[in-house]
Every structure is written in structure tokens, then in C-alpha cells.
Amino acid sequence: MTNIDMQQIIKDCTVAVKSILGKSWKQFKPYAEHEFKKFTESAEFLAKLKLSGNIDDEELDMRLKMQELSLKNVLLTIAGIGIVAAQDVINALLNIVYGAINAFVGGVLPL
């Protein structure tokens, strides 16, 4: 089984968020990269559960939505990030991570 390229996903997430946050990126960077890594690792773990047959499409979707809400809450609590910027960040990350998951498990998640 091929692994998801987590380093590339984290790089893609960083580029997307940096372009959204602009000048405030520097204060956000260390915390953001840590959170992106955790989110990506969780998504990869869930994708592997799906591929191994331990969870179905519905369970994968539900668990990823829980991870999404967790990430959203983390981003909303970081000082200096407004709700619109946080939602833009979430949308960019979901497109990147869910795109990688779909490629890995065969396209079960809506983008």
C-alpha cells in the first residue's frame, strides 16, 4: 500500500495558508505547521482504516468531519485570525487534504 505524501501535503497547506494570511503568517507559522501535520496524520490514518475495510465510506466521512471541526476550532482560537480568514484557510486545507485522500482511497469524499 502506498502512503500519502504527508510532507507534500504539509507544504501545499503552508503555501495556501501563507497566501491567505499574508503578513500575519509569521506569527502563525509554527503553530499552523504543527496543526497541519496532526490533521494530515489523522486523515492518513483514517484513509488506511478505510482501505483495510475497518471503516466504510460513511464512517470515513464522519470521522474526517470531526477532524475538520477540531482544526477549525484550533484556527479560530489563534489570535489575529478573523472568522473569514479562518474559513478560507479551512477550505484551502480541505481541498488539499481531501484531494490527497480521494486519490489514495478512490474518490469517496466530496470536495
C-alpha positions as CSV (number, residue, x, y, z in Angstrom):
1,M,0.0,0.0,0.0
2,T,1.4,3.4,-1.0
3,N,1.5,6.1,1.7
4,I,0.1,9.6,1.3
5,D,2.9,12.1,0.8
6,M,2.4,13.9,4.0
7,Q,5.4,16.2,3.5
8,Q,4.0,17.4,0.2
9,I,0.5,17.9,1.7
10,I,2.0,20.0,4.6
11,K,4.0,22.1,2.1
12,D,0.9,22.6,0.0
13,C,-1.1,23.6,3.1
14,T,1.6,26.0,4.1
15,V,1.7,27.7,0.7
16,A,-2.1,28.1,0.6
17,V,-2.3,29.5,4.2
18,K,0.6,31.8,3.7
19,S,-1.1,33.4,0.7
20,I,-4.4,33.8,2.6
21,L,-2.9,35.2,5.8
22,G,-0.2,37.5,4.3
23,K,1.7,39.4,6.9
24,S,0.2,37.6,9.9
25,W,1.7,34.3,8.6
26,K,5.0,34.7,10.5
27,Q,3.3,34.7,13.9
28,F,1.0,31.8,12.9
29,K,3.6,29.6,11.1
30,P,5.0,27.4,13.9
31,Y,1.6,26.6,15.4
32,A,-0.1,26.2,11.9
33,E,2.5,23.7,10.6
34,H,2.1,21.6,13.8
35,E,-1.7,21.6,13.4
36,F,-1.5,20.8,9.6
37,K,0.8,17.8,10.4
38,K,-1.7,16.5,13.1
39,F,-4.6,16.9,10.7
40,T,-2.8,15.2,7.8
41,E,-1.7,12.3,10.0
42,S,-5.2,11.8,11.2
43,A,-6.6,11.9,7.7
44,E,-4.0,9.4,6.5
45,F,-4.8,7.1,9.5
46,L,-8.5,7.2,8.6
47,A,-7.8,6.6,4.9
48,K,-5.8,3.5,5.8
49,L,-8.7,2.3,8.0
50,K,-11.0,2.7,5.0
51,L,-8.6,0.8,2.7
52,S,-8.2,-2.0,5.1
53,G,-12.0,-2.4,5.4
54,N,-12.2,-1.4,9.1
55,I,-14.5,1.6,8.3
56,D,-16.8,2.3,5.4
57,D,-17.3,5.5,3.3
58,E,-19.8,6.9,5.8
59,E,-17.6,6.3,8.8
60,L,-14.6,7.9,6.9
61,D,-16.7,10.9,6.1
62,M,-18.0,11.3,9.6
63,R,-14.6,11.0,11.3
64,L,-13.0,13.4,8.8
65,K,-15.7,15.9,9.5
66,M,-14.9,15.6,13.3
67,Q,-11.2,16.3,12.4
68,E,-12.3,19.2,10.3
69,L,-14.3,20.7,13.2
70,S,-11.3,20.2,15.5
71,L,-9.0,22.0,13.1
72,K,-11.5,24.8,12.6
73,N,-11.7,25.4,16.3
74,V,-8.0,25.5,16.7
75,L,-7.6,28.0,13.9
76,L,-10.4,30.2,15.2
77,T,-8.7,30.5,18.6
78,I,-5.4,31.8,17.2
79,A,-5.1,35.5,17.9
80,G,-5.3,37.8,14.9
81,I,-7.2,35.4,12.6
82,G,-10.7,36.5,11.8
83,I,-13.6,34.2,11.0
84,V,-13.4,34.8,7.3
85,A,-9.7,34.2,7.1
86,A,-10.0,31.0,9.2
87,Q,-12.7,29.7,6.9
88,D,-10.6,30.5,3.9
89,V,-7.8,28.5,5.5
90,I,-10.0,25.6,6.3
91,N,-11.4,25.5,2.7
92,A,-7.9,25.5,1.3
93,L,-6.7,22.8,3.6
94,L,-9.7,20.6,3.0
95,N,-9.2,20.8,-0.8
96,I,-5.6,19.8,-0.4
97,V,-6.0,17.0,2.2
98,Y,-9.3,15.6,0.9
99,G,-7.9,15.6,-2.6
100,A,-5.0,13.5,-1.4
101,I,-7.3,11.2,0.5
102,N,-9.6,10.8,-2.6
103,A,-6.6,9.9,-4.7
104,F,-5.5,7.4,-2.1
105,V,-8.8,5.6,-1.5
106,G,-10.5,6.1,-4.8
107,G,-12.6,9.3,-4.6
108,V,-15.2,8.9,-1.9
109,L,-15.1,12.4,-0.3
110,P,-16.9,15.5,-1.7
111,L,-14.6,18.4,-2.4
